[in-house]
Amino acid sequence: MTTNKGYSNPVLPGFYPDPSVIRVGSDYYLATSSFEYVPGLPIFHSKDLIHWEQIGHALTRTSQIDMSGRKSSEGIYAPTLRYHKGVFYIITTDVMGIGNFYMTASNPAGSWSDPIRIPYGNIDPSLMFDEDGKVYVTAQMGADEDSHIIQYEIDIATGAALSDPVVVARGDGGVWTEGPHLYKIKGRYYLTCACGGTGRDHRVLVYRGETPYGPFEMMPHPMLTHNALPDHPIQNVGHADLVEDTEGRWWAMFLGVRPVDGEYSVFGRETFLAPIHWNEEGWPVVDNNEGTVRLEMPAEGHSHPLPSTASEGNWQDDFADEQLGQRWTFLLAPQDEKILLGTRPGFAALIGNELTLRDDGPALFLGVRQQHAPVTVTTELHFAPKHEGEEAGIAVRLNERGNVTLGIRQAGEERMLTATMTDRGQMTVLMEKPIDTEQIRLRIAAGKTDYALLYSLDGAAWFDAGSVPARVLSPEGNGGFTGALFGIYASGNGRKSETPAYFDYFSYK
């Protein structure tokens, strides 16, 4: 199934947290959280649990959910992906919006139905289809130390509750018992849930019982945690979903963080893979502070050699197609692709609104997750602003409190090349100089500890426009649940722009 040389973790690098995985025949499908970015709920396909290709999004229409009023790290939280009798289901939470809901599709690539709301639960709802035809929702309720897991039966056609919610688990005394999943494995019911918050104390607990409601017995130690391994290169592991492969082995997909010098990570929470071992007592165990989940994993019982995931990632978008590629995402509000890609063939055309990347709300930003370091992203901008404040360029964004821009801005009668850093909500101008061109190449070169901003007038000679510490683009530095995204942006800095900014290409190397 995998490689006789092993595989590299994370199997889905970059800001792809809260993974949920299923197998349908010989195909595997995966969904992750998307928070404030749209389209939302990215969907991936794999044949081996290691090499994942994005095939669509579950949230693609404002008629499903209008995200324009959300803030950073609000929006769409942890999904659960499931399949039953020819239908795919995804259940999730619209935080600060409509709450818990699920959608259906005959093809996981889409399109997906409008939301079907359910009555109970706070966050992290999960679906379980039992052999007797009953369908259960398992979800988180409460907060902090009072956080616990409830469960109830629903009518899957309508979302209506068929039973009152029952408390089935209260965790092990840690904060935020959440992320539950209910399974029936070898005649027993197993319940997993995350605990300890999504930071360094993160862990996965597992229970088992003879009925869907238990009573549940908890395994004496976590199924998965690195909370006693402060020097391990993978931290914050938790929020796991389990899947059985085609050869009868069980695996866990879960989130984790790769901190730089043990302190911060611009990638945010990423998707990792590890085998499950069933111990002599019949419990599933992944890594209880043993350090067996590593960046390079051995090939345990696998026979089909495949290239490592670590070598994948170079690409360039020339904006020649009629639709954006699956990797692209907007901030809070989708844009009209006929304008974006059809105004000037072979270019992406952005016309900024009144918002900047420092503001709450749907600033015009077209981004892709940062998945590697070191990495270099480059674009060629064609922009002749005519009105005060019109601006466009290249950027890296964590949220409105932490971001970096390099672009052209109209300031009075002058056209300026400007570079800025926003850290803890305060903007610093790194460079500002008059420029008389309307065609320029812009580049961000990200290392493990900093981001270098560069520009070129001819594509040959590159000039320094400033440098930013990587911690500025990390959740540890500026908060939130997301990771860094590279992208292109446009803004009117307080009023709607009239002049389009044209981007010839965007390369990621």
C-alpha positions as CSV (number, residue, x, y, z in Angstrom):
1,M,0.0,0.0,0.0
2,T,2.8,2.4,0.9
3,T,6.5,2.3,0.2
4,N,9.1,-0.2,1.2
5,K,11.3,2.8,1.9
6,G,8.7,4.4,4.3
7,Y,7.0,7.7,3.9
8,S,7.3,11.3,5.1
9,N,5.1,13.1,7.6
10,P,3.1,15.2,7.4
11,V,1.4,13.5,4.5
12,L,-0.6,16.7,3.9
13,P,1.7,19.6,4.8
14,G,0.6,23.1,5.5
15,F,-2.5,24.5,7.2
16,Y,-4.8,21.4,6.8
17,P,-6.0,20.7,10.4
18,D,-8.6,18.4,11.9
19,P,-8.4,15.6,9.2
20,S,-11.3,13.2,8.7
21,V,-10.7,10.1,6.5
22,I,-12.8,7.3,5.0
23,R,-12.2,4.4,2.6
24,V,-14.6,3.6,-0.1
25,G,-13.5,0.4,-1.9
26,S,-9.8,1.0,-2.7
27,D,-10.2,4.8,-2.6
28,Y,-9.5,7.0,0.4
29,Y,-11.0,10.5,0.9
30,L,-10.0,13.2,3.3
31,A,-11.6,16.5,4.5
32,T,-10.0,19.2,6.7
33,S,-11.0,22.4,8.4
34,S,-11.0,25.7,6.5
35,F,-12.0,28.4,9.0
36,E,-12.3,31.8,7.3
37,Y,-11.2,30.7,3.8
38,V,-13.6,30.0,0.8
39,P,-14.2,27.7,-0.9
40,G,-14.4,25.8,2.3
41,L,-13.9,22.2,3.5
42,P,-11.2,21.0,1.0
43,I,-11.7,17.4,-0.2
44,F,-8.8,15.1,-1.1
45,H,-8.4,11.7,-2.7
46,S,-5.7,9.0,-2.3
47,K,-5.0,5.5,-3.2
48,D,-2.5,4.8,-0.4
49,L,-3.2,7.3,2.5
50,I,0.1,9.0,1.7
51,H,-0.2,10.8,-1.6
52,W,-3.2,13.1,-1.6
53,E,-4.7,15.1,-4.5
54,Q,-7.3,17.8,-3.9
55,I,-10.4,17.1,-5.9
56,G,-12.8,19.7,-4.7
57,H,-14.4,21.6,-1.8
58,A,-17.7,20.9,0.0
59,L,-18.6,24.5,0.5
60,T,-18.5,26.3,-2.8
61,R,-21.6,28.6,-2.8
62,T,-22.8,31.5,-0.7
63,S,-26.2,29.8,-0.8
64,Q,-24.7,27.1,1.4
65,I,-23.1,29.5,3.8
66,D,-22.3,33.2,3.6
67,M,-19.0,33.7,5.4
68,S,-18.5,37.4,4.7
69,G,-19.3,38.4,8.3
70,R,-16.9,36.0,10.0
71,K,-13.5,36.9,11.5
72,S,-10.2,35.2,11.3
73,S,-10.2,31.7,12.9
74,E,-14.0,31.7,12.9
75,G,-16.0,30.0,10.2
76,I,-15.8,26.3,9.5
77,Y,-14.3,24.1,12.2
78,A,-13.5,20.4,12.3
79,P,-15.5,18.2,9.8
80,T,-16.2,14.5,9.8
81,L,-16.4,12.8,6.5
82,R,-18.5,9.6,6.2
83,Y,-20.0,7.3,3.5
84,H,-23.1,5.2,3.6
85,K,-25.0,3.3,0.9
86,G,-23.7,5.4,-2.1
87,V,-23.9,8.8,-0.3
88,F,-21.1,10.9,1.0
89,Y,-21.7,12.9,4.2
90,I,-19.7,15.7,5.7
91,I,-20.7,17.2,9.1
92,T,-19.2,20.2,10.6
93,T,-19.7,23.5,12.5
94,D,-20.1,27.0,11.2
95,V,-18.8,28.8,14.3
96,M,-20.5,32.2,14.9
97,G,-22.9,31.2,12.1
98,I,-25.5,28.5,11.7
99,G,-23.9,26.1,14.0
100,N,-23.8,22.3,13.4
101,F,-24.9,20.9,10.0
102,Y,-24.2,18.2,7.5
103,M,-24.3,18.0,3.7
104,T,-24.5,15.2,1.2
105,A,-23.0,14.3,-2.2
106,S,-23.0,11.4,-4.6
107,N,-19.4,12.4,-5.6
108,P,-17.0,13.7,-3.0
109,A,-15.6,16.1,-5.6
110,G,-19.0,17.8,-5.5
111,S,-21.3,19.3,-5.8
112,W,-22.5,19.1,-2.2
113,S,-26.0,19.8,-1.0
114,D,-27.1,22.8,1.0
115,P,-26.7,22.5,4.8
116,I,-29.0,20.3,6.8
117,R,-28.9,21.6,10.4
118,I,-29.0,19.5,13.5
119,P,-30.3,20.6,16.9
120,Y,-27.7,19.7,19.6
121,G,-23.9,20.1,20.0
122,N,-21.4,22.8,20.3
123,I,-18.5,21.9,17.9
124,D,-16.9,18.9,16.3
125,P,-20.0,16.8,15.4
126,S,-19.5,13.3,13.9
127,L,-21.8,10.9,12.2
128,M,-21.9,7.1,12.7
129,F,-24.1,4.8,10.6
130,D,-24.8,1.6,12.6
131,E,-25.6,-1.8,11.2
132,D,-29.2,-1.7,12.4
133,G,-29.9,1.5,10.3
134,K,-29.7,3.9,13.2
135,V,-27.6,7.1,12.7
136,Y,-25.8,8.8,15.6
137,V,-24.4,12.3,16.1
138,T,-21.6,12.5,18.6
139,A,-20.5,16.1,19.4
140,Q,-18.7,18.3,21.9
141,M,-20.6,20.4,24.5
142,G,-19.5,22.7,27.4
143,A,-16.2,24.5,27.6
144,D,-12.8,24.2,29.2
145,E,-12.8,21.7,32.1
146,D,-16.5,21.2,31.7
147,S,-16.2,20.2,28.0
148,H,-17.7,16.8,27.4
149,I,-19.2,14.5,24.7
150,I,-22.9,14.0,23.9
151,Q,-24.6,11.6,21.6
152,Y,-28.1,11.3,20.1
153,E,-29.9,9.6,17.2
154,I,-31.1,11.6,14.2
155,D,-33.2,11.2,11.1
156,I,-30.6,11.3,8.4
157,A,-33.1,12.6,5.8
158,T,-34.0,15.7,7.8
159,G,-31.5,16.1,10.6
160,A,-34.2,16.0,13.2
161,A,-33.3,14.4,16.6
162,L,-34.9,11.0,17.3
163,S,-33.6,10.9,20.9
164,D,-32.5,13.3,23.6
165,P,-28.7,13.9,23.9
166,V,-26.9,11.7,26.4
167,V,-23.5,12.4,27.9
168,V,-21.2,9.6,26.9
169,A,-17.7,10.8,27.9
170,R,-16.2,13.5,30.1
171,G,-12.5,13.0,29.2
172,D,-9.7,12.4,31.7
173,G,-9.8,15.7,33.6
174,G,-8.1,17.9,31.0
175,V,-9.6,20.9,29.2
176,W,-11.6,20.7,26.0
177,T,-12.7,17.2,25.5
178,E,-13.7,17.4,21.9
179,G,-13.3,15.9,18.4
180,P,-15.3,12.7,19.0
181,H,-15.7,9.8,16.6
182,L,-17.8,6.7,17.2
183,Y,-16.8,3.4,15.4
184,K,-18.0,-0.2,15.5
185,I,-14.9,-2.4,15.2
186,K,-15.0,-6.2,15.5
187,G,-18.4,-6.1,17.3
188,R,-17.4,-3.5,19.8
189,Y,-18.1,0.3,19.9
190,Y,-15.0,2.5,20.2
191,L,-15.2,6.2,20.9
192,T,-12.3,8.5,20.4
193,C,-11.9,12.1,21.4
194,A,-9.3,14.8,21.7
195,C,-8.4,16.4,25.0
196,G,-6.1,19.0,26.5
197,G,-6.7,21.7,24.0
198,T,-5.0,21.9,20.6
199,G,-1.6,22.9,22.0
200,R,1.3,21.0,23.7
201,D,-1.0,19.0,26.0
202,H,-3.1,17.7,23.1
203,R,-3.9,14.0,23.2
204,V,-6.4,11.4,21.9
205,L,-8.4,9.3,24.3
206,V,-10.2,6.1,23.4
207,Y,-13.2,4.3,25.0
208,R,-15.0,1.1,24.3
209,G,-18.3,-0.4,25.1
210,E,-20.9,-2.9,24.1
211,T,-23.6,-0.5,22.9
212,P,-23.5,2.9,21.0
213,Y,-24.1,4.6,24.4
214,G,-21.7,2.5,26.4
215,P,-21.3,2.5,29.2
216,F,-17.8,3.3,28.0
217,E,-14.6,2.1,29.6
218,M,-11.6,4.5,29.0
219,M,-8.2,3.2,28.1
220,P,-5.9,4.1,31.1
221,H,-3.5,6.1,28.9
222,P,-3.9,8.3,25.8
223,M,-4.0,6.5,22.4
224,L,-1.9,9.3,20.9
225,T,0.1,12.1,22.5
226,H,3.5,13.8,22.6
227,N,2.8,15.9,25.6
228,A,5.7,14.5,27.6
229,L,8.2,14.8,24.7
230,P,9.1,18.6,24.6
231,D,12.1,18.0,22.2
232,H,10.3,15.9,19.7
233,P,10.1,17.6,16.2
234,I,6.3,16.9,16.0
235,Q,4.2,18.5,18.7
236,N,0.5,19.1,19.5
237,V,-0.6,15.8,18.1
238,G,-4.3,14.9,18.4
239,H,-7.8,15.1,16.9
240,A,-7.5,11.7,15.2
241,D,-9.8,9.8,12.8
242,L,-9.3,6.1,12.2
243,V,-9.5,4.1,9.0
244,E,-9.0,0.5,8.0
245,D,-7.0,0.0,4.8
246,T,-7.6,-2.6,2.0
247,E,-5.3,-5.1,3.7
248,G,-7.0,-5.0,7.1
249,R,-4.6,-2.7,8.9
250,W,-5.8,0.3,10.9
251,W,-4.4,3.8,10.6
252,A,-4.8,7.2,12.3
253,M,-4.9,10.5,10.5
254,F,-4.4,13.3,12.9
255,L,-3.1,16.9,13.3
256,G,0.3,17.9,14.5
257,V,2.7,20.9,14.4
258,R,6.3,21.1,13.3
259,P,7.8,23.8,15.5
260,V,10.9,25.7,14.6
261,D,13.4,25.4,17.5
262,G,10.5,24.0,19.6
263,E,8.8,27.4,19.6
264,Y,6.6,28.2,16.6
265,S,5.4,27.1,13.2
266,V,4.1,29.1,10.2
267,F,2.5,26.0,8.8
268,G,0.0,25.8,11.7
269,R,-1.6,22.4,12.2
270,E,-0.9,19.8,9.5
271,T,-2.1,16.3,8.7
272,F,-0.1,13.3,9.8
273,L,-0.4,9.6,9.4
274,A,0.6,6.7,11.7
275,P,-0.2,3.0,12.0
276,I,-2.4,1.7,14.8
277,H,-1.3,-1.3,16.9
278,W,-3.9,-3.3,18.7
279,N,-2.4,-4.3,22.1
280,E,-3.1,-7.5,24.0
281,E,-6.0,-6.0,25.8
282,G,-7.7,-5.1,22.5
283,W,-7.0,-1.3,22.7
284,P,-5.8,0.7,19.6
285,V,-2.5,2.5,20.3
286,V,-0.7,4.9,18.1
287,D,2.0,6.7,20.2
288,N,1.7,7.4,23.9
289,N,4.8,9.5,24.3
290,E,7.0,6.7,22.8
291,G,8.1,9.0,19.9
292,T,7.1,6.4,17.2
293,V,5.3,9.1,15.1
294,R,8.2,10.6,13.2
295,L,8.9,12.8,10.3
296,E,10.2,9.8,8.4
297,M,8.2,6.7,9.0
298,P,9.2,3.1,8.3
299,A,7.4,1.0,5.8
300,E,5.7,-1.5,8.1
301,G,4.3,-4.4,6.1
302,H,4.0,-2.5,2.8
303,S,5.3,-3.6,-0.5
304,H,4.7,-1.0,-3.3
305,P,7.5,1.5,-3.7
306,L,6.3,5.1,-4.2
307,P,8.2,8.5,-4.2
308,S,8.4,10.3,-0.9
309,T,5.9,13.0,-0.3
310,A,8.8,15.3,0.8
311,S,9.9,15.9,-2.8
312,E,6.5,17.1,-4.1
313,G,5.4,20.7,-4.3
314,N,6.9,22.7,-7.2
315,W,4.2,24.3,-9.4
316,Q,3.3,27.4,-11.4
317,D,-0.1,28.8,-12.3
318,D,-0.2,30.8,-15.5
319,F,-3.9,31.7,-15.0
320,A,-4.7,30.3,-18.5
321,D,-7.7,28.2,-17.5
322,E,-11.3,29.3,-17.1
323,Q,-11.3,28.2,-13.5
324,L,-8.9,28.5,-10.6
325,G,-7.0,25.4,-9.5
326,Q,-8.2,23.6,-6.4
327,R,-5.4,24.9,-4.2
328,W,-6.5,28.5,-4.4
329,T,-8.7,30.1,-1.8
330,F,-10.2,33.5,-1.0
331,L,-10.7,35.3,2.3
332,L,-14.3,35.1,3.5
333,A,-16.0,35.9,0.2
334,P,-15.7,34.1,-3.2
335,Q,-14.8,36.2,-6.3
336,D,-16.3,36.1,-9.8
337,E,-13.9,33.9,-11.7
338,K,-15.2,35.3,-15.0
339,I,-13.8,38.7,-14.0
340,L,-10.8,37.2,-12.3
341,L,-9.7,35.0,-15.2
342,G,-11.6,36.4,-18.1
343,T,-10.8,40.1,-18.1
344,R,-7.3,39.6,-19.7
345,P,-6.6,36.0,-20.9
346,G,-3.5,34.5,-19.2
347,F,-3.7,36.9,-16.3
348,A,-5.5,37.0,-12.9
349,A,-7.3,40.4,-12.6
350,L,-7.9,41.7,-9.1
351,I,-9.8,45.0,-8.4
352,G,-9.4,45.8,-4.7
353,N,-12.2,46.7,-2.4
354,E,-11.9,49.2,0.5
355,L,-10.4,46.7,2.9
356,T,-6.7,45.9,3.6
357,L,-5.2,42.7,5.0
358,R,-5.0,44.5,8.3
359,D,-8.8,44.8,8.5
360,D,-11.5,42.4,9.7
361,G,-13.6,41.3,6.7
362,P,-13.3,40.0,3.2
363,A,-10.2,41.8,1.9
364,L,-9.3,40.8,-1.7
365,F,-6.7,38.1,-1.2
366,L,-6.2,35.0,-3.4
367,G,-4.0,32.6,-1.5
368,V,-2.4,29.1,-1.2
369,R,-1.2,27.4,1.9
370,Q,2.5,27.5,2.6
371,Q,3.5,23.9,2.7
372,H,7.3,24.0,2.7
373,A,10.3,25.9,4.1
374,P,12.5,27.0,2.4
375,V,10.2,28.0,-0.4
376,T,10.1,30.9,-2.9
377,V,6.9,32.3,-4.4
378,T,7.1,34.8,-7.4
379,T,4.6,36.7,-9.4
380,E,4.7,39.3,-12.2
381,L,2.5,42.3,-11.6
382,H,1.1,44.6,-14.3
383,F,-0.5,47.6,-12.5
384,A,-0.9,51.3,-13.3
385,P,-2.9,52.7,-10.4
386,K,-4.6,56.0,-11.0
387,H,-6.3,56.9,-7.8
388,E,-5.0,57.6,-4.3
389,G,-4.6,54.4,-2.2
390,E,-4.9,51.8,-5.0
391,E,-2.5,49.0,-4.2
392,A,-1.7,45.5,-5.4
393,G,1.1,42.9,-5.0
394,I,2.2,39.8,-3.3
395,A,1.6,38.8,0.3
396,V,1.9,36.2,3.0
397,R,-1.0,36.2,5.5
398,L,-1.7,34.5,8.9
399,N,-4.5,36.9,9.9
400,E,-5.2,40.6,10.1
401,R,-2.8,40.8,13.1
402,G,0.1,39.1,11.3
403,N,0.8,39.6,7.5
404,V,3.4,40.9,5.1
405,T,2.9,42.7,1.8
406,L,5.1,43.8,-1.1
407,G,3.4,45.8,-3.9
408,I,2.7,49.0,-5.8
409,R,0.6,51.7,-4.3
410,Q,-0.5,55.1,-5.5
411,A,0.4,57.9,-3.1
412,G,-0.7,61.3,-4.2
413,E,1.0,61.9,-7.6
414,E,3.6,59.2,-7.0
415,R,3.6,55.5,-7.7
416,M,5.4,53.8,-4.8
417,L,6.9,50.4,-4.3
418,T,6.0,49.5,-0.8
419,A,6.8,46.7,1.7
420,T,5.0,46.3,5.0
421,M,4.9,44.0,8.0
422,T,2.0,43.8,10.4
423,D,2.8,42.3,13.7
424,R,0.3,42.2,16.6
425,G,-1.9,44.4,14.5
426,Q,0.7,47.2,14.2
427,M,1.9,48.0,10.7
428,T,5.6,48.8,10.0
429,V,6.8,50.1,6.6
430,L,9.8,48.2,5.7
431,M,10.5,50.0,2.4
432,E,8.9,52.7,0.4
433,K,10.4,54.2,-2.8
434,P,9.0,55.9,-5.9
435,I,8.9,53.7,-9.0
436,D,7.9,54.6,-12.5
437,T,7.2,51.1,-13.9
438,E,3.8,49.4,-14.2
439,Q,5.4,45.9,-14.7
440,I,7.4,44.4,-11.9
441,R,8.3,40.9,-10.5
442,L,7.7,40.4,-6.8
443,R,9.1,37.6,-4.7
444,I,8.9,36.2,-1.2
445,A,11.6,33.8,-0.1
446,A,10.7,32.0,3.1
447,G,13.3,30.2,5.2
448,K,12.7,28.5,8.5
449,T,13.3,31.7,10.5
450,D,12.5,34.6,8.2
451,Y,10.8,35.8,5.0
452,A,12.9,37.9,2.5
453,L,11.0,40.3,0.3
454,L,12.5,40.9,-3.2
455,Y,11.7,42.7,-6.4
456,S,13.1,42.8,-10.0
457,L,12.5,45.0,-13.0
458,D,14.0,42.6,-15.5
459,G,13.7,39.1,-13.9
460,A,17.5,38.9,-13.7
461,A,18.6,41.3,-11.0
462,W,16.8,41.1,-7.7
463,F,16.8,43.7,-5.0
464,D,16.1,43.5,-1.3
465,A,12.9,45.1,0.0
466,G,13.1,43.9,3.6
467,S,12.9,40.9,5.9
468,V,10.4,39.7,8.4
469,P,10.8,37.2,11.3
470,A,8.8,34.0,10.6
471,R,7.2,34.1,14.0
472,V,5.1,37.0,12.8
473,L,3.3,34.6,10.5
474,S,2.8,31.9,13.2
475,P,-0.2,31.2,15.5
476,E,2.2,31.4,18.4
477,G,3.2,34.9,17.3
478,N,-0.1,36.3,16.3
479,G,-2.8,33.9,17.5
480,G,-5.5,31.9,15.8
481,F,-6.0,28.4,14.5
482,T,-4.7,28.7,11.0
483,G,-1.3,28.8,9.2
484,A,0.4,31.0,6.7
485,L,-0.9,31.5,3.2
486,F,1.0,33.0,0.2
487,G,-1.0,35.0,-2.3
488,I,-1.7,38.0,-4.3
489,Y,-3.8,40.9,-3.1
490,A,-5.4,44.2,-4.1
491,S,-6.8,47.0,-2.0
492,G,-8.2,50.6,-2.3
493,N,-7.0,51.4,1.2
494,G,-10.3,52.8,2.4
495,R,-12.3,53.0,-0.8
496,K,-13.1,50.6,-3.7
497,S,-10.4,50.5,-6.4
498,E,-11.2,51.3,-10.0
499,T,-7.9,50.1,-11.6
500,P,-7.4,46.3,-12.2
501,A,-4.2,44.7,-11.1
502,Y,-3.1,42.0,-13.5
503,F,-0.9,39.1,-12.4
504,D,0.8,37.1,-15.2
505,Y,1.7,34.0,-13.2
506,F,2.3,32.7,-9.7
507,S,5.1,30.2,-9.1
508,Y,5.8,28.1,-5.9
509,K,9.3,26.5,-5.7
